[in-house]
Amino acid sequence: VAANRVFHHNTGRQKKPGPGFAGISEGVNMTETNFPVVWLASFPGSGSELLLSLVQELTGFPVSDIHNSQGLQCPNKGNILCKTHFPADRVGNPARIEADNPYRFSRSVMLLLLRNPARAIPSGKNWEWEKLYHHATHSMKMPHDYWRFIRNETFSEGVFSLAHWKSMIDYWQGN
């Protein structure tokens, strides 16, 4: 990351840091802050991308995503929030990242974003469908016929299953 520049969490484009809409970070060099990173844990399809964008735009502080470089950028100076879907999608283990960076992560605060699985699971499958057919994320809805074809198996097996939704909650309540 170039000096005084951060990457927008979703697009990867460089963005000059600013005070954010709320002016919270006014006068602060966002790339040099050392606030503890807070985990944002959510099941895929629960709205974590929207929440990350809101936090970044309102505060001006950079945020990160464990899916970028297996979470290696989560402990970077300036980051205040790091999104994870662990253990639902098994990508990057927050405990391992914390072990390598013991003083960068909050020990008292984490955010667990919950969405009704009847909404989150279809949303996650829609993201998967967009990826399969090379559409931009959050740009289209999968056809109803496709959803009807896959919905019964979806709720019982795979990453977007009720069992994985529940394991996500159990994991983060235990940490």
Long-range contacts (C-beta under 8 A, 24 or more apart in sequence): 1-31, 1-76, 3-31, 4-29, 4-31, 5-31, 6-30, 6-31, 6-62, 6-78, 7-62, 8-56, 9-52, 9-53, 9-56, 9-62, 9-63, 9-64, 9-65, 9-68, 9-83, 10-49, 10-52, 10-53, 10-137, 17-60, 17-62, 17-78, 18-60, 19-60, 20-56, 20-57, 20-58, 20-59, 20-60, 20-61, 21-57, 21-58, 21-60, 22-58, 22-59, 23-60, 24-58, 24-59, 24-60, 24-61, 25-59, 25-60, 25-61, 26-60, 30-60, 30-61, 30-62, 30-78, 31-62, 31-77, 31-78, 32-77, 32-78, 33-61, 33-77, 33-78, 33-80, 34-77, 34-104, 35-61, 35-80, 36-104, 36-105, 36-106, 36-107, 36-109, 37-64, 37-74, 37-75, 37-79, 37-80, 37-81, 37-82, 37-104, 37-105, 37-106, 38-80, 38-81, 38-82, 38-105, 38-106, 38-109, 38-110, 38-111, 39-81, 39-82, 39-84, 39-94, 39-105, 39-106, 39-110, 39-111, 40-81, 40-82, 40-83, 40-84, 40-110, 40-111, 40-113, 41-84, 41-85, 41-86, 41-94, 41-110, 41-111, 41-112, 41-113, 41-168, 41-172, 42-83, 42-84, 42-85, 42-112, 42-113, 42-114, 42-115, 42-168, 43-85, 43-88, 43-114, 43-115, 43-117, 43-120, 43-124, 43-164, 43-165, 43-168, 44-85, 44-88, 44-89, 44-120, 44-123, 44-124, 44-127, 44-159, 44-160, 45-115, 45-119, 45-120, 45-121, 45-122, 45-123, 45-124, 45-125, 45-126, 45-127, 45-160, 46-113, 46-114, 46-115, 46-120, 46-123, 47-113, 47-115, 48-83, 48-85, 48-113, 49-83, 49-137, 49-138, 51-113, 52-81, 52-83, 55-80, 55-81, 66-91, 66-92, 66-94, 66-97, 67-91, 67-92, 71-97, 72-97, 74-101, 74-104, 75-100, 75-101, 75-104, 75-105, 81-111, 85-168, 86-168, 86-171, 87-164, 87-167, 87-168, 87-171, 88-159, 88-164, 88-165, 88-167, 88-168, 89-159, 89-164, 95-175, 110-172, 110-175, 112-169, 112-172, 112-173, 114-169, 117-155, 117-162, 117-165, 120-165, 121-154, 121-155, 121-160, 121-161, 121-162, 121-165, 122-147, 122-151, 122-154, 124-159, 124-160, 125-150, 125-154, 125-160, 128-160
